[in-house]
Amino acid sequence: MSKDKLIIAIDGPAASGKSTTAKGVARKLGYLHIDTGAMYRAITLKILRSGLQEFYSKRITSIVDSTRIELVPANSSLKVILDGVDVTEEIRSPEVTAAVSSVSAIRDVRQAMVNEQRRMGREGGVVLEGRDIGTVVFPDADLKIYMIASIEARAQRRKHELDAKGLETDLNELQDEIRRRDEKDSSRDESPLRKADDAIELDTSDLTIEEQVEFIVSKAKTLSGAKGF
């Protein structure tokens, strides 16, 4: 792989802080942020809108093949464009959140998303975050971070996010939902959530976003210097 900037892989369970941290790291380094979770949420939204009652239907393949997902930087955020339409807000709905693990476990869906993620990141200068970046998408990534946090901290973050959107939620229910999500993501046959052997573990339970970003940026700068980038 010929490149002159790093490929940074950030993995971890739901609500561990990956997206916000990856966005901050990319901004600090002048890299492209690739939110792979948003890509899976976008295809999940399309499948839900199609009216399919069974996620293992053969129609899934045709839906995936006819879908175009774009991640477009917009000021300090990232717009998610599904078939030419901005769905940045819609993909964060409770309905999509409840279904995305099941959709992500479908072989055709994962293969299509992984191929696109590799295409987007192969030249380097990218921060990709998800659940299988360092193990499947880019097992040869230059820097791998595995973010973790307590169930309580993650549920509180998710509640804060939903409260800000005017969606009332119960903290205990969110904790149960995150536990179920962890179980699904870790036990699926296709690209299960796990820490890569060479990943650096970062517990974000008691860290601010700024501290998380600075930790990874520092590692990246050291590595860049060692590689002569």
N, C-alpha and C positions, 0 to 999 in steps of 0.2 A: 504494500500500500504506500504510494508516494504522496506525501503531504508535508506541509511546513508548519502546521498548527496541530494542537492536541485534539484527540477525541476523548471527551470526558463522559463517563457513564455513571449516572446516579440512580441507584435502585433502592427499593424499600417498600414496605407495606403502605396501605391506604392511610392518608392523613399524617404521614411522618414528616411532611414539610418539603417533599421533593420539588414540587412545581415552583413554589415561591423562591426556594433556595436556588434551583437551577436557573431561574430567570435572572436572579441577582448575580450569579456567577457569570452567566453569559454577558450581561451588561458590563460588568467590571472588566472582563477580558476582551470585549469586542467580538464575542463569538455568537453563533446562531443558537438559539434555544429551540430544541425539538421536544415538545411535550407529547410523548407517545401515548400517554393515558388519554389525552384529549382526542387523539386519532381513534382510539377504541371507543370512546364515548360517542364520537360522531357517527361511526358505523352502527353503533347500538341504537342511536336515535333514529337512524334511517330504517333499521329493521323494525323497531317498535312502530314507526309510522306506517310501515307496510302492512300492518295488521296481522303479521304471522303470530300464530298461537304457540308454535313449537320451534324452538331455536335450532333444532337439528334438521329442519326441513331442507330438502334439496334446493329450495328457492334461495337459500342463503348465498349459495355460490353465484347465482346470477345477479343478486343484489350487490355483492362485493365487487364483481367484475364491472358493474356499471356505475360505480361510485368514484367520485373524485374529491379528495380531501386535501386542503391546503392550509398551511400554518403561516400566517402573515404577521410579521412584526408591526405593532402599532403603538408608537410612543414607548411607554414602559410596559406594555402588555402584549398579548399574542392573540390575534383573531383566528378563530377556527372557521374555515369556509367549507361548507358541505355542498357539493354540486353547484357552486357559484353563490350560495346564500350564507350569510353570517349566522352561525348557530352557537356563538361563544357562550351565550347565557343559557340557551336551551339544553346544552349537553350537561349542565350541572344540576339538572332537576332531580328530585328524589326518584322518579321513575327510571331514569337512565342509570342513576347510581345503583339501584336495586338489580338491574339487569346486566350491567356491563361485565361482571365476572363471568357470567354464563356465556355471553357472546364472545368474550375474549378467549374462552377455552375451545372454541370451534377451530379446527385445523385450518380450513380455508381462510377464515378471517385472520388468524395469526400469521399465516404464510404471506398473505397479501400485505399486511401491515409491516411485517419484518422486511420484506423486499423493498418497500417504499422507504422505510427508515434507513436502511443501508444505503440506498441511492442518495438520500438527502445528506448523510453524514460521512460518506466515504472520503471526501477531500480534506476532512479535518476542520478545525476551527468551530467545533460544535459541542454543545452540552446537551446530551440526551438523558431523559429521565423516564423511568418506568419500573417494570418488575423483572425484566429479563434482558436488560441492555448489556450488562457485563458478562452474562452467561450464554446468551444466544445471539442477540443482534450484533454486538461487537465484542466477542470474547477476547479480542486482541486490543481493546481500548487502552489508551496510554495511562489513564487514571480512572480507577474504579472506586466509587464511594457507595457504601451500603448504609442507608439511614434507618434508624430505628427510633422508637419512642414508646412510652407506656400507653396502654389502652386508654387510661384516663386523660392523659395529655392530648392524645389524638382525637378523642371524642369531644373534648372541650374546643379544640380547634375547629372541628367540623361544625359544631353548634354555633360558634362565633361566625363562621362563614355563612351558614344558613340564616342566622338571626339578622345578619346585615342585609339579606335579601328579603326580609320580611316573612320568612318561613319559620313558624313555631315548631320546635322539636323538643323531645324529651331526652335528657342526657343519658339516662340508663338505656333507652332504646337505641341510641347512637352507639353506645358501647357494645351492645349485643350485635348490632349490625356490623360493626368493625370486626368483631370476633368471627362472625360468620364469613365475612369477606376474606379475612386472613386464612381461614380454613379452606375456602374455595381456591384461593390463589396459590396456596402452598401444596394442595393435593391434586390439582388438575394434571392431566396427562401431558398436555401441550405446554411447554415452557413454564414449569411451575416456578413460583417465587422462591428464590434461595440466594444466599450470599455467595458470590464468586470467591474462590479460594484466595485470590490475590486482591480482594477488595478491602478497603479501609473502612472499618465500622465507625459510624458517627451517631452517638445517642443524642437526639435533639430535645429530649424531654424538658430539660431546664435551660436550653439555649435560646437566645433571641435569633431572629432571622439574620441579623447583621453578623452575629458570631458564627452562624453556620456558613454563611457566604464567605467570610474571611478565612475560615478554616480551609475550605476547598480551594479558594483563590491562592492561598499561600502554598498549598501542595502543588497546584498547577504551575505557579511561577517557578518554584524550585525545579520541577520536572522539565519545564520548558528550557531553563538554563542548562540543565544537564544534557538535554538533547540538542542544544544549540539552535533552538527555534527563535 
